[in-house]
């Protein structure tokens, strides 16, 4: 596993991390506690050191499972969590809360669930439109001063929100969806990361499964699968995107790599600041993803990928209208 730094001058981490939403729930349905533990241990054995979770994953169960799985193996791990996205019973199933008192209560609860005395990277999951981002990040900064948190980051922000947040306290990372099928960060956030020297932690780097090439025969998703509510995974959008993924898969086969490895290697080629965090509980898929860190795509393949996507863009929005939150 190749290493990268968490932003310029930050700690060394594995070039590819593990997104931990799927340790409890997510796009592919619930998993057992034993499955989650096996996945974390497999990732550690493969050299993965960046583990990203959030207090909203499974209403805290995700942190509990990650903390249990890391027991006795915490050293050398860059443990990242997030605060500010709260599950509720709204149509979108979530609300944001960036109040300083929520941040304070959140970190104490997360430390307990993660079984640790310090969170390496603490991130604002979403900006609360009712609370100035300066106030939220200011509250997070006090946690650094108290030794409860080592580094700060933000997630799914606009360039303006990022600049305001970074003016309060140095940020080592920005987390956002980034993949061959979702390149919105290239419109401004990636340049801001470069200016700040912050890492771009790319979640859903495999397009929520579309870019793995394993969904070519799928015609629909169970109601329990979150993708059943995402525009890109329905009807004509899905059929179009499956064909586009198949075209990219032909480029991967010519290089004797998998479609998923092509997608991850492409992300790593975009900037030394990019850190993809694909999620999986499959031992084989974890190994496949980790191996992508050693793949350097030829320049002509990168040109061909851009040409394919320019001629035939992904179809459908990333989220339904009622899921959209400020900055995301």
N, C-alpha and C positions, 0 to 999 in steps of 0.2 A: 504494500500500500504506500503510495507516494504521500508525502506530507505537504501541507500548505500552512500559512499562518492565518490566524483569525484577524484579517485586516493587516495593514502594514505595521510590523513591529509587535504584533500580538503573539499569543502562545501558538506553538505548533499543534496542528490537528491533522487528522486524516483528510485527504483531499475529498473523499466521499464519506458523508456521515450517515446516520440513521434517523429518519423521521419517525417518531414514535407514536403518532396518533393511532396507527393500526395495531398497537399492542393491546388495545382494549375495544376500539370500535373504528368506524371510518367507512371507506368506500367499499370494503370487501367483507363487511359483516364482523360480528364479534368473534374474538378468539379467547381461548382459555388462558388462565394464569400460567399453566405449564408451557403452553406454546410461546407465550410472551417471554418467559425466562429463557427458554431454549434459543429464541431468536436473538436476544441480547447477548447471551454467551457465545453464540456462533459469530455474531458481529465482532465481539471482542477478539475472538480467536483469529479472525480475518484481518485484524489490525485497525478496525474502525474505532476511533476514539471520540468522535463528535456525536453526542446523543441529544436530540432535540425533542422536548415534550412541552406540555402546557397544563395549567391547572384546570382548564376547561375540557380536556380530553377525558371523557367518561366521568365528568364531574369530580375529578381528582383521582379516579381509579388508575388513570394512565401513569400519573406520578408514583402512585403506590407500587404499581407493578415494576416500573423502571427502578425505583429505589430498592425493592426487594431483589431484583435480578443483579443489581450492581453490588450487593452486600459482599464485602470481602474483595471486591475488584474495582473499587472506586479510584485508586491511584492511577494516574495517567489518563483519566477520562475528562473530557471537556463537557461538563453537564450543563445543558441549557434548558431553561423553562421560560414560560411566558405568563403574563398577567393582564387582565383587562377585558377579556372576552368571556361573558358569563352566560351559561345556559339558562334558558327560561322557557316559558310556554307560548312565546310569540309565534307568528307564522313562520319566521325565519329560524326559530329555535334558539335564538341567541340575542344578547344585547351587549353593549359595551359599558364599562365602568372604569373611568380613569381617575376617580377621586383619590387624593392622597391617603385617606383612611382605608380605602379598599386595597391599595398597594401594600400598605403596612400589614393589614390582616392577611393579605394574600401570600406574602413572602413567608410569614411565620407558618402558615398552613403548609405551604409547599416544602419548606425545610423539613417539617415533620414527616410528610409523606415520602419524600425522597431519601430520608434517613441520612441526612448530611448536615453539616454545620455551615456550609457555604455553597451557594449556587454560582457556578463559574460565569455563566452568561444569563442575565435576567433581561427579558425583552418585553416591551409593551406590545401586546397582541394586536390591538387596534386603538386608534386615537378616539377618545370620547369627544363628540362634538359639543358636549355641555361643559367640558373642562379644558381650559387652555393646556396645550401639550407641555408648556413650560412647567406648569404645576405638577403634572403627572411625573415628568422626568425629574423634576426637582425632588419629589418624594423618593423616587428610585435612587437618586444620587446619595441621599442620606443613608441608604442601605449599604452603599459602597463604603462610605465613611465609617460605618459601624462594623464592617467586616462580614456582613451577611451575604454580600454579593461581590464578585470580583470585577465584572465588566457589564456594560449596558448595551442594549441594542433596541431597535424598534422593528415593527413588522407592518407591511402593507400601508405605507405612508406615501403622501405626495412629496415631490421635491421641496415644496415650501414647508411642509410639516417637518421634514427631515432637517432642513436648515435651522428651523426654530428649536427643535429638540437638541441638536448638536451644539447650539449656542449655550445651552444650560450645562451640559456635561459631555465629555468626549464619548462618542459611540464607536464601538468596534464592529458593529454589524447592522445590516438591514436585511430583514427576511421578506421575501416576496415570491409569488409563483413565477417560475421562469423555466421555460422549456422550448423545444422546437415549435410547439403549438401555442405557446403563450409568451410573447416577447415584449409585453408592454413596458417592462423596466428599461428597455433600450431607448425609450422616449425621454428619459431624464434621470431616473433613479440610478442607473448604472454609472452615469457620468458623475452624479453627486457622490456616489460611493468612492469613485476614483479620487475625487477632489478631497474627500474627508479621510481617505485611506481606510475605509470601512469594508469589511467583507460583505458580499451579497450571498446570503444563505438562500439557496434556491429550493423551495418546496414544490412538490408535485413535478419533479424534473422529468418524469416519464409520462407526463400528460394524463395522470390518474389511470394509467394502464394502457391508454391508446398507443403509446409509442413503443410498447414492448413487442407488438406484433402478435400478441396472444388473444386479441379480441376480434379477429377477422370473421369468425363465424357467429359472433354474438348479435342477436337482433333486439334484445331488450334486457332490462335489469330488474331484479326483485325489488319490491317496495322498501326492503330493509337496506338496500344498497343506495347510498347517497347519490350515486351517479344517475339514478333513475329520475332525479329532479334537475339535472344539469342539462342545459340546452344542447351542448355538444355531443351528448350521448343519446339523443333521441331522433327517430325518424330519418329524414333525408340528411340531417346534419351528421348523424352517426355513420350512415353509409358512405357519405363523402369523405369523412375523416378516416374511416377504415381504409379506403382506397389510397388516400394520401399517405397513411402509415405504411401501406404495402409498397408504395413507390420508394419510400425511404428505406424500407427493409431490403429492397434490391441492392441499394448501395452498401448496406451492411454485409450482405452475403458476399458481395464481391471482395470485401476486405476480410472475410472469414471471421466476422464478429457478429454478435446478436444485434437486433434492432435496439434493444435497451442500451447496450453498450455504445452504440453509435450516438444515441441521444445524450448519454452522460458525457462521453468524450467530447461531443460538440460543445456542451456547456463549459467544460473545463478549458476549452480552447478560446472561449470568449474573453476571459480575463483571469489573471492570476488571483483575483480577489473572489472569484466565484467558488462556492462550496455547495454542491448538490447534496440533498438529504432525501434520497428515495426511501420509501417505507416498504418493508416486507417482513413476513415471518417465515418465509420459505428458506430453508438452508441453501438450496441450489440457487435461488434468485439472489440471496445475499452475497454468495460467492461470485456470481456473475456481475453484480453491480460493483463489488469491490475491485474486481479485475479491470474494470473500465478505467481506473485511475492510471493504468500503465499504457493506455492506448493514445497514441498521437496520430490524429487524422491528417492525411496528406492534404496539402493546400488545394489541390484540384478537387478533392472530395468536398471540402468546405465551400468552395465556389459552386459546386453542383448542388449542394444542399440549399444554399441561398436561392439558386435559380429555381429549384423545384417549388420552394415555398412562396417565392414571388409570383410565379405563374399560377399557382393553385393554393391560395391561403386556406387556413383552417376555417371550418364552417361552424357558426353558432357562438353565442356568448359563453363566457366561462361560468357565470352564475345567473340564475333567474333574477328578475328585477327586485323581488322582495328580499333577496339575500345580500344585496349590495350595501356595504358599509362605508363610511367616510374613509378615503384613502385606498379602498379596495374595490 
